[in-house]
C-alpha cells in the first residue's frame, strides 16, 4: 500500500468523523430546544396555578368582577392583584414565546380572551405592564383588541 492510498483513506475517515460530529451536534441542539420548550410550559403552568390559587382564595371578588359589580376598596385591591397576576403570567408567556422563537399569538390571544369581559381589569394592569417593560406586549394586545372590535 502506498502513501497516497493511506492519505485517501485518512481523508474519507476524517470526512465521516466530521459528518458524525455534525449529526451529533444537531441532535443535541434539538434535545436542548425540546427541554427549553418543556421548561417554558412547566413555568407557564406554575404561573397560572398561582393565579388559580388567588381566585380560589377570593371567589366572591372574582365573581363580582366577572359580573361587573361594584367592589369595595379592599375588594378592588384584591381584584387588582388577581388581574395583575394573570396579566404578568401572559406577559411572561409572551416573552418566553419570543425567546424560544415560538408563534407569539397564543399569549396575546389568551390575554385578550381573559380580559375581554372585564375591560376595567385591563385598564388596571395596563400601566403596570408598561412600567415593567412589556410595552411590545401591550402594543400587540391593543392592536388585537382594536381588530376584534
HELIX and SHEET records of a PDB file:
HELIX    1   1 UNK A    3  UNK A   57  1                                  55    
HELIX    2   2 UNK A   59  UNK A   66  1                                   8    
HELIX    3   3 UNK A   73  UNK A   99  1                                  27    
HELIX    4   4 UNK A  105  UNK A  115  1                                  11    
HELIX    5   5 UNK A  119  UNK A  131  1                                  13    
HELIX    6   6 UNK A  135  UNK A  148  1                                  14    
END                                                                             
